[in-house]
Amino acid sequence: MPARKKPTDRKAPSARRKAAPRKAAPRKPAARKRPATPSPDVPRFFRLNIEVGNLDQAARFYASLLGAEGRRQAGSRVYFQAGPVTLQVVDVSSVGTPHPGAKALYFTVRDLDAAFRRASTLGCLSRESVHDAPGGGIVVRPWGERSFYAEDPWKNPLCFVEEGTVYAG
């Protein structure tokens, strides 16, 4: 039978191995309280209006060019959904001559070559030069966008840019 240890055989408490001190859990920074100011009411662009001289012809043209059907609306207009923005094509022939849009309407597309073929078939590729390159050709512009320019029959300038190459400024 093994001999029992006597209480005097035990190590003194000071000689016992001390457990490593526990590290405190890292403290999460306190959430900063933001001032109670209302967020600005930043306008969001949702519709663009362009004028044409023949609604039936414009509806066919834009359906072919965009590869999507428009929705006829009251008041001689057709809506085309272009992402979060609606392209509103309005026939103004009963009140005057169409005024071309501002500088250009810009569209992003996944397949720029397909959009280019549709524009080419419609005969609407731009004949202008853009930064010393043909506007109506697929070109990587100096700002990095791969794009081409076109023009509808009412002289509204259009630009198609390949998704993923858009220069946001």
N, C-alpha and C positions, 0 to 999 in steps of 0.2 A: 504494500500500500504506500502510495506516495505521501511524503510528509506534507502536512499543511503548512502553508506560509503563515508566519506570524504577522500580526499587524505591524510589527516593527520592520518587516521586510518590504513593506510598500514604500514607494518613492514619496518623498515629501511633495506636497502640492506645488511648490515652486519649481521642482525639478520635472514635473509633468510637461509633456509637450503641449504647448499652447496652440490652440486652433488659430489659423490665419484670420486676421480681422476681416469681417465681411465688408466688401465694397458697397458703398451706397449706390443705388440705381441712379443712372444719370437723370438729372432733372430736365424735364421738358421746359423750354422757354415759355414763359407766360404769354398767352395770346395778347397781341397788341390790340387795344381797343381803337377802332377807327372813329374819327369824328362823325357825329350824326348829321352828315350833310347828304342831301338827296343826290342820287347819281344824275349826271347830266342827261337830258333828253336829246340824245344824238339822233338826228334824222337818219332813216334807213331808206335807201333807194329801192323802189319796188316796181316802177313802171316807166317806160320810155315811149314817147309818142313820136311817130314819124308820119309825114304826110305823103300821100300818093295821089295819082290822078285817075286810077281805075282799080276799084277794090277787088273785082274778080281776078284780074291779071295779077295784082299784088299778092292775093291769097295763094294763087298757084306758084308764083315766083318764090315767095318766102317758104312755102311748104316744100318746094323742090330744093331750095338752097339750104334750109335748116334740117331737112330730113324729118320734119314733124308737121302734122296738121295743125292748123289754127282753129280757134273757136270764134265763130261769127258772133258779133255783139250788136245791140241796137245802136243806131247812129252811124251807120256806114263804117264800121270798124271790124277788125279781126285781131284777136289776141293770140300771141304765140308765147308759150312759157319758155323762158330762156334762163334756167336755173331759178334763183330767187327773184329775178326781175321779169316782168311781163313786157314784151315788145308789143305795143299797140299800134297797129297799122290803120291809119284813118284816111278815107277818101274825101278830099276837099274839093273835088272837081266842080261841085255845085256852087261853091262860093269863091273859087279863085284857083290860082296856080299853086301847086305844092311847093313848099319851101324845103330845101334839103336840110337834113339834120346838122348838128354842130360839126365838129372835126371828123369824127368817125364813131360808129357803133362797134364795140369790141366784143367778140364772142370767143370763149375758150372751147376747144374740141379735143377729144381724145385722139381721133384719127384725122389729122390735118390733111393727109393725102386724099382721103375720101371727100372731105369738104371741098378741097381744091378741084377734084374731078367734077363735083356737082356744079361749082361756080364756072368751071371751064365749059361744061355742057350748056349752061345758061348764057354763055358769052358775056359774063359780067366782070371779068377780071380787070383790075385797074390798069390803065396805060400810063399812069404817073410814075415818077421816080421817087423812091423813099430812101433818103440818105445815100444817094448815088447807087441804088440797087433797084431793079424792077419791082414796083409795088405789086404787080400782078403775078409775081413768081414766088415760090416758096423759098424764103431766105431766112437765115439766122441774122437778125438785126443787130446793130452795134450794142444794144442794151441786153442782148441774149435771148430775145424771144424768137422762136421759129414761127413765121407767120406769112400771110399773104393778104393783099388788099383787093377789094372788089367794089362794085357800085351798082345800086339797083337802077331800074329804068327811070327813076325820078331824081337821079343824081345824089341819093343818100349814100355817103361813103361808109363802107363796112370793112372790118378787119377780123380775120380769123387767126387765133393764136393757139398753138399746140399746148394742151394742158401740161403742166410741169415745167414750162419755160416762161411762164408769165412773170414779167418784171413788175413788182409791186411798189417800187420806189425806195 
